[in-house]
């Protein structure tokens, strides 16, 4: 009699957040600051409209 086993429940699944560590990390405060600056630049371009669009 040959015993057949089922595959493991985690077979083939890789948790990438455990495997990869980025060399570039940006703090949440810096991301918020950059986002706010971009919003201000976009709004000011719409308000002052230097290109005549």
OpenMM code with the backbone's topology and positions (N, CA, C; nanometers):
from openmm import Vec3, app, unit

residues = "UNK UNK UNK UNK UNK UNK UNK UNK UNK UNK UNK UNK UNK UNK UNK UNK UNK UNK UNK UNK UNK UNK UNK UNK UNK UNK UNK UNK UNK UNK UNK UNK UNK UNK UNK UNK UNK UNK UNK UNK UNK UNK UNK UNK UNK UNK UNK UNK UNK UNK UNK UNK UNK".split()
positions = [
    Vec3(0.0846, -0.1176, 0.0000),
    Vec3(0.0000, 0.0000, 0.0000),
    Vec3(0.0897, 0.1248, 0.0000),
    Vec3(0.0641, 0.2177, -0.0922),
    Vec3(0.1419, 0.3396, -0.1047),
    Vec3(0.0637, 0.4534, -0.0394),
    Vec3(0.1312, 0.5229, 0.0504),
    Vec3(0.0666, 0.6363, 0.1168),
    Vec3(0.0934, 0.7631, 0.0366),
    Vec3(-0.0132, 0.8345, 0.0013),
    Vec3(-0.0016, 0.9585, -0.0748),
    Vec3(-0.0347, 1.0731, 0.0189),
    Vec3(0.0551, 1.1712, 0.0246),
    Vec3(0.0300, 1.2860, 0.1120),
    Vec3(-0.0113, 1.4071, 0.0283),
    Vec3(-0.0957, 1.4891, 0.0858),
    Vec3(-0.1425, 1.6107, 0.0195),
    Vec3(-0.0337, 1.7172, 0.0295),
    Vec3(-0.0335, 1.8098, -0.0642),
    Vec3(0.0666, 1.9165, -0.0580),
    Vec3(0.0441, 2.0062, 0.0641),
    Vec3(0.1506, 2.0699, 0.1047),
    Vec3(0.1432, 2.1594, 0.2188),
    Vec3(0.0507, 2.2763, 0.1875),
    Vec3(-0.0140, 2.3302, 0.2883),
    Vec3(-0.1095, 2.4392, 0.2661),
    Vec3(-0.0407, 2.5690, 0.2271),
    Vec3(0.0880, 2.5845, 0.2568),
    Vec3(0.1601, 2.7061, 0.2207),
    Vec3(0.2576, 2.6816, 0.1064),
    Vec3(0.2410, 2.5746, 0.0348),
    Vec3(0.3332, 2.5424, -0.0730),
    Vec3(0.3296, 2.6457, -0.1839),
    Vec3(0.4430, 2.7037, -0.2166),
    Vec3(0.4537, 2.7989, -0.3254),
    Vec3(0.4197, 2.9420, -0.2884),
    Vec3(0.3754, 2.9659, -0.1681),
    Vec3(0.3400, 3.1020, -0.1285),
    Vec3(0.4612, 3.1663, -0.0623),
    Vec3(0.5002, 3.2823, -0.1143),
    Vec3(0.6147, 3.3551, -0.0595),
    Vec3(0.5641, 3.4849, -0.0010),
    Vec3(0.6052, 3.5135, 0.1187),
    Vec3(0.5703, 3.6411, 0.1799),
    Vec3(0.6822, 3.7388, 0.1467),
    Vec3(0.6575, 3.8259, 0.0470),
    Vec3(0.7626, 3.9126, -0.0045),
    Vec3(0.8058, 4.0177, 0.0964),
    Vec3(0.7156, 4.0591, 0.1856),
    Vec3(0.7564, 4.1594, 0.2828),
    Vec3(0.8593, 4.1048, 0.3806),
    Vec3(0.8684, 3.9744, 0.3934),
    Vec3(0.9730, 3.9145, 0.4766),
    Vec3(1.1024, 3.8950, 0.3984),
    Vec3(1.0918, 3.8820, 0.2680),
    Vec3(1.2072, 3.8489, 0.1852),
    Vec3(1.2845, 3.9720, 0.1378),
    Vec3(1.2187, 4.0854, 0.1241),
    Vec3(1.2804, 4.2013, 0.0605),
    Vec3(1.2824, 4.3196, 0.1557),
    Vec3(1.3972, 4.3807, 0.1680),
    Vec3(1.4124, 4.5006, 0.2503),
    Vec3(1.4670, 4.6093, 0.1599),
    Vec3(1.3908, 4.7168, 0.1412),
    Vec3(1.4303, 4.8252, 0.0521),
    Vec3(1.5464, 4.9037, 0.1118),
    Vec3(1.6345, 4.9499, 0.0246),
    Vec3(1.7467, 5.0320, 0.0690),
    Vec3(1.7043, 5.1765, 0.0881),
    Vec3(1.5942, 5.2160, 0.0225),
    Vec3(1.5429, 5.3521, 0.0318),
    Vec3(1.4150, 5.3486, 0.1140),
    Vec3(1.4183, 5.4135, 0.2271),
    Vec3(1.2991, 5.4211, 0.3109),
    Vec3(1.2670, 5.5674, 0.3366),
    Vec3(1.1395, 5.6029, 0.3174),
    Vec3(1.0934, 5.7393, 0.3375),
    Vec3(0.9939, 5.7385, 0.4525),
    Vec3(1.0144, 5.8282, 0.5448),
    Vec3(0.9245, 5.8337, 0.6599),
    Vec3(0.7880, 5.8863, 0.6164),
    Vec3(0.6823, 5.8500, 0.6885),
    Vec3(0.5486, 5.8980, 0.6543),
    Vec3(0.5377, 6.0504, 0.6568),
    Vec3(0.6119, 6.1158, 0.7439),
    Vec3(0.6097, 6.2616, 0.7495),
    Vec3(0.6624, 6.3244, 0.6218),
    Vec3(0.7702, 6.2669, 0.5660),
    Vec3(0.8260, 6.3187, 0.4413),
    Vec3(0.7303, 6.2968, 0.3249),
    Vec3(0.6637, 6.1817, 0.3223),
    Vec3(0.5662, 6.1546, 0.2163),
    Vec3(0.4521, 6.2547, 0.2238),
    Vec3(0.4035, 6.2834, 0.3434),
    Vec3(0.2962, 6.3809, 0.3620),
    Vec3(0.3419, 6.5202, 0.3177),
    Vec3(0.4622, 6.5592, 0.3540),
    Vec3(0.5160, 6.6901, 0.3170),
    Vec3(0.5281, 6.7033, 0.1652),
    Vec3(0.5832, 6.6029, 0.0991),
    Vec3(0.5982, 6.6062, -0.0463),
    Vec3(0.4615, 6.6115, -0.1139),
    Vec3(0.3653, 6.5370, -0.0617),
    Vec3(0.2306, 6.5376, -0.1179),
    Vec3(0.1664, 6.6752, -0.1052),
    Vec3(0.1812, 6.7375, 0.0108),
    Vec3(0.1241, 6.8706, 0.0306),
    Vec3(0.1893, 6.9736, -0.0616),
    Vec3(0.3195, 6.9648, -0.0798),
    Vec3(0.3894, 7.0569, -0.1702),
    Vec3(0.3387, 7.0386, -0.3135),
    Vec3(0.3218, 6.9142, -0.3568),
    Vec3(0.2710, 6.8893, -0.4917),
    Vec3(0.1291, 6.9423, -0.5089),
    Vec3(0.0451, 6.9258, -0.4067),
    Vec3(-0.0915, 6.9781, -0.4132),
    Vec3(-0.0891, 7.1293, -0.4257),
    Vec3(-0.0047, 7.1944, -0.3486),
    Vec3(0.0047, 7.3413, -0.3545),
    Vec3(0.0535, 7.3871, -0.4918),
    Vec3(0.1520, 7.3180, -0.5479),
    Vec3(0.2031, 7.3547, -0.6804),
    Vec3(0.0949, 7.3373, -0.7868),
    Vec3(0.0216, 7.2281, -0.7824),
    Vec3(-0.0831, 7.2026, -0.8824),
    Vec3(-0.1948, 7.3050, -0.8710),
    Vec3(-0.2383, 7.3353, -0.7490),
    Vec3(-0.3442, 7.4356, -0.7304),
    Vec3(-0.2967, 7.5727, -0.7776),
    Vec3(-0.1725, 7.6088, -0.7453),
    Vec3(-0.1224, 7.7398, -0.7877),
    Vec3(-0.1104, 7.7478, -0.9396),
    Vec3(-0.0758, 7.6376, -1.0064),
    Vec3(-0.0714, 7.6381, -1.1528),
    Vec3(-0.2104, 7.6550, -1.2122),
    Vec3(-0.3108, 7.5969, -1.1478),
    Vec3(-0.4480, 7.6141, -1.1955),
    Vec3(-0.4972, 7.7565, -1.1710),
    Vec3(-0.4608, 7.8158, -1.0598),
    Vec3(-0.5088, 7.9485, -1.0259),
    Vec3(-0.4402, 8.0546, -1.1119),
    Vec3(-0.3089, 8.0504, -1.1218),
    Vec3(-0.2345, 8.1540, -1.1932),
    Vec3(-0.2234, 8.1261, -1.3428),
    Vec3(-0.2345, 8.0015, -1.3828),
    Vec3(-0.2435, 7.9596, -1.5224),
    Vec3(-0.1407, 8.0301, -1.6128),
    Vec3(-0.0114, 8.0041, -1.5925),
    Vec3(0.0915, 8.0770, -1.6690),
    Vec3(0.0997, 8.0357, -1.8164),
    Vec3(0.0421, 7.9232, -1.8531),
    Vec3(0.0550, 7.8726, -1.9899),
    Vec3(-0.0655, 7.9052, -2.0767),
    Vec3(-0.1692, 7.9639, -2.0205),
    Vec3(-0.2859, 8.0020, -2.0971),
    Vec3(-0.3762, 7.8879, -2.1383),
    Vec3(-0.3746, 7.7767, -2.0698),
    Vec3(-0.4609, 7.6623, -2.1041),
    Vec3(-0.5977, 7.6791, -2.0457),
] * unit.nanometer
topology = app.Topology()
chain = topology.addChain("A")
for resn in residues:
    res = topology.addResidue(resn, chain)
    for name in ("N", "CA", "C"):
        topology.addAtom(name, app.Element.getBySymbol(name[0]), res)
